[in-house]
Amino acid sequence: MKKGLSGMELTVNGKTRTVTDGATITTLLEELQINPLRVAVQLNQRIIRRELYEHTPLSTGDTLDIITFMAGGSL
């Protein structure tokens, strides 16, 4: 977040992060340079459908878990 802008504190994957007031899940993923097609997002212990990311506002105190999909092979 740029200096001088107001923000709110969230917990993202166990770490405190400040984002701009009015941020959405999409805004956060863009700030983190994360492709939304490669992750699942849990907001306050609820999985959020990808098509709702840009319409889901974040609030001070929210807890997010961003789970990255990884390709794997068989053993």
N, C-alpha and C positions, 0 to 999 in steps of 0.2 A: 504494500500500500504506500502511496506517495505521502510525503511529509505534509502536514497541514490539513489533510482530509480527515474527517471524523470516521470512526470505524467501530466495529464490534468484535468481541473476542469469541472464538469458537474453539472447539477441540476437534482436530482433524487427525485421525489415526493416532490418537493418544498425545498429540502435541498441541499446545495453544498457538492459535494463529489469529491475526487481526485482518479482517476484510472490510471493505467499504460498506457503509450503511446502504441497504437496499440490494445487496448482492443476492444472487440466486445460485443454485447448484452449478448452473452453466458458467456463471461468472467465476466461481471458485475454481472449477476445472480449467478454465482458460488461464487464470492466474498461475496455476500449478503446471501449465502446459501438458495437461492430460487429455488424451483423446477420449471423449465420452463413449465411443463405440467399444472401447477396450476395458471398461470398468463397470462395476455395479456400485451403487451408492446406498448406504444405510444412513438414514437421518433419524437420530433419537430412537434407535432400535427398530426402525421401520424401513424396509426396502422401498426405494422410490423408483417408479417406472421411468425409463430413459426419456420417454416423450414428455414427461413432466418436469425434467430438470430445469428448463428455462422459465417455468411457471412456478417454481417452488422457492419462495423467498427464505433466506436464512435469518436467524435471530440470535441476539446475544445469548450465549450459554448453550447453543446447540452443540450436539456431539455428532460428528460424521465419521463413518468408516468408509474408505474408498478401497475397494477390492479390485485388484488388477487381474485380468485373465491372462493366463500363460499357457502356451502350447506345451504339450508334453508327449512323451512317447510311451510305448509299452515296455514292460520289464521282461 
